[in-house]
Amino acid sequence: MIKLYGLKMSNYYSLTKALLIEKGLEFEEVKAPPTQKEDNLARSPMGKMPSIEVDGQYMSESLAIALYLEKLNPENSMFPADPFQAGKVMELICHIKLDTELVARRCIAEAFFGGKVSDETKESTDKDLQRGMQAVDQLMVCAPYAAGDTFTLADLYTFYSFGFISGTAQKMFDKDILADYPKIQELMSKLAERPAMQRVAAEQ
C-alpha cells in the first residue's frame, strides 16, 4: 500500500491525496512535518511535503508522484489521449506553479506564519502575480474543465494552488485575486463539488 507522508496544512499534500482518491488507489496517511531531520530527508531530499513510500522506496515532489500514479493506474488517466493536448495540460500546470504559486510563496512567511517580508518583496510579488494570472487565464480553457472537456491533473493544480494563492493575496494585498477572472472562479466552485475534493476538505 502507498504511504502518503506530510501534513494536511500543505496544499500539495492535499492535492496528492485528492489525486490518490481520484485514481481509486488505496493509501495510508502518515503525519510528517517538513523538517530537516534525517528520516524526513531520506523521504524528501529538501524536507518538503508531500512524499510517498512504496515497498520501502521513497518519492517526493507532487509532479513526480503524479507521474508515478499515472503509470500505476493508466486506465483512470489524468491526461487527454491526444499527445498535444496532454502537453497543454502540463503547460498549464507549469504556469500555475511557476508564474502564480511560486510568486505568491515569496510572502508565505508573513501571510501565514507571523513573519515579515520587505516592502520590495511585497511590491514585486503583487506585480508579478498579476502578470502570472494573465498568463494562466490565457491558457485556461474552462470548457468545462481547466484544459478542456475532461477532468485532468491541471484541475487539481488549479484547485489547490489557487486556494493558497487566493488566501495569500487576501492577507497580503487585501484583494480577491480571482475577482477579474470569472471563468477561474466558476471552475473553482465546480471543482469544490467533486467527491475527492470534498473528502479531502472533510478530513482536514
WONORMO-V408825 format. One record per residue. N is the residue number from 1. RES is the residue in one letter. SS is DSSP state (H for helix, E for strand, C for the rest). D_FIRST is the distance of its C-alpha to the first C-alpha in whole Angstrom. Layout:
{{N & RES & SS & D_FIRST} {N & RES & SS & D_FIRST}}
//
This chain:
{{1 & M & C & 0} {2 & I & E & 4} {3 & K & E & 6} {4 & L & E & 10} {5 & Y & E & 13} {6 & G & E & 16} {7 & L & C & 19} {8 & K & C & 20} {9 & M & C & 23} {10 & S & C & 22} {11 & N & H & 22} {12 & Y & H & 20} {13 & Y & H & 17} {14 & S & H & 18} {15 & L & H & 19} {16 & T & H & 15} {17 & K & H & 14} {18 & A & H & 16} {19 & L & H & 15} {20 & L & H & 12} {21 & I & H & 13} {22 & E & H & 16} {23 & K & H & 14} {24 & G & C & 12} {25 & L & C & 9} {26 & E & C & 6} {27 & F & E & 6} {28 & E & E & 7} {29 & E & E & 11} {30 & V & E & 12} {31 & K & E & 16} {32 & A & C & 17} {33 & P & C & 21} {34 & P & C & 22} {35 & T & C & 24} {36 & Q & C & 26} {37 & K & C & 24} {38 & E & H & 23} {39 & D & H & 20} {40 & N & H & 19} {41 & L & H & 21} {42 & A & H & 19} {43 & R & H & 16} {44 & S & C & 19} {45 & P & C & 22} {46 & M & C & 24} {47 & G & C & 22} {48 & K & C & 21} {49 & M & C & 19} {50 & P & C & 16} {51 & S & E & 14} {52 & I & E & 10} {53 & E & E & 9} {54 & V & E & 7} {55 & D & C & 8} {56 & G & C & 10} {57 & Q & E & 12} {58 & Y & E & 13} {59 & M & E & 14} {60 & S & E & 16} {61 & E & C & 19} {62 & S & H & 18} {63 & L & H & 20} {64 & A & H & 18} {65 & I & H & 14} {66 & A & H & 16} {67 & L & H & 17} {68 & Y & H & 14} {69 & L & H & 12} {70 & E & H & 16} {71 & K & H & 16} {72 & L & H & 12} {73 & N & C & 14} {74 & P & C & 17} {75 & E & C & 19} {76 & N & C & 18} {77 & S & C & 20} {78 & M & C & 21} {79 & F & C & 24} {80 & P & C & 27} {81 & A & C & 28} {82 & D & C & 31} {83 & P & H & 31} {84 & F & H & 33} {85 & Q & H & 32} {86 & A & H & 28} {87 & G & H & 30} {88 & K & H & 32} {89 & V & H & 28} {90 & M & H & 27} {91 & E & H & 31} {92 & L & H & 31} {93 & I & H & 27} {94 & C & H & 29} {95 & H & H & 32} {96 & I & H & 30} {97 & K & H & 29} {98 & L & H & 32} {99 & D & H & 35} {100 & T & H & 34} {101 & E & H & 31} {102 & L & H & 32} {103 & V & H & 35} {104 & A & H & 34} {105 & R & H & 32} {106 & R & H & 36} {107 & C & H & 37} {108 & I & H & 33} {109 & A & H & 35} {110 & E & H & 38} {111 & A & H & 36} {112 & F & H & 33} {113 & F & C & 34} {114 & G & C & 38} {115 & G & C & 39} {116 & K & C & 41} {117 & V & C & 41} {118 & S & C & 45} {119 & D & H & 47} {120 & E & H & 47} {121 & T & H & 43} {122 & K & H & 43} {123 & E & H & 46} {124 & S & H & 44} {125 & T & H & 41} {126 & D & H & 42} {127 & K & H & 44} {128 & D & H & 41} {129 & L & H & 39} {130 & Q & H & 42} {131 & R & H & 42} {132 & G & H & 38} {133 & M & H & 38} {134 & Q & H & 41} {135 & A & H & 39} {136 & V & H & 36} {137 & D & H & 38} {138 & Q & H & 40} {139 & L & H & 36} {140 & M & C & 35} {141 & V & C & 36} {142 & C & C & 34} {143 & A & C & 35} {144 & P & C & 34} {145 & Y & E & 30} {146 & A & C & 31} {147 & A & C & 31} {148 & G & E & 32} {149 & D & C & 32} {150 & T & C & 28} {151 & F & C & 25} {152 & T & C & 24} {153 & L & H & 22} {154 & A & H & 26} {155 & D & H & 25} {156 & L & H & 22} {157 & Y & H & 24} {158 & T & H & 27} {159 & F & H & 26} {160 & Y & H & 25} {161 & S & H & 27} {162 & F & H & 30} {163 & G & H & 29} {164 & F & H & 29} {165 & I & H & 32} {166 & S & H & 34} {167 & G & H & 34} {168 & T & H & 35} {169 & A & H & 38} {170 & Q & H & 39} {171 & K & H & 39} {172 & M & H & 41} {173 & F & H & 43} {174 & D & C & 43} {175 & K & C & 43} {176 & D & C & 40} {177 & I & C & 39} {178 & L & C & 38} {179 & A & C & 42} {180 & D & C & 43} {181 & Y & C & 40} {182 & P & H & 40} {183 & K & H & 38} {184 & I & H & 35} {185 & Q & H & 36} {186 & E & H & 36} {187 & L & H & 32} {188 & M & H & 31} {189 & S & H & 32} {190 & K & H & 31} {191 & L & H & 27} {192 & A & H & 27} {193 & E & C & 27} {194 & R & C & 24} {195 & P & H & 22} {196 & A & H & 19} {197 & M & H & 21} {198 & Q & H & 23} {199 & R & H & 20} {200 & V & H & 19} {201 & A & H & 23} {202 & A & H & 23} {203 & E & C & 20} {204 & Q & C & 21}}
//
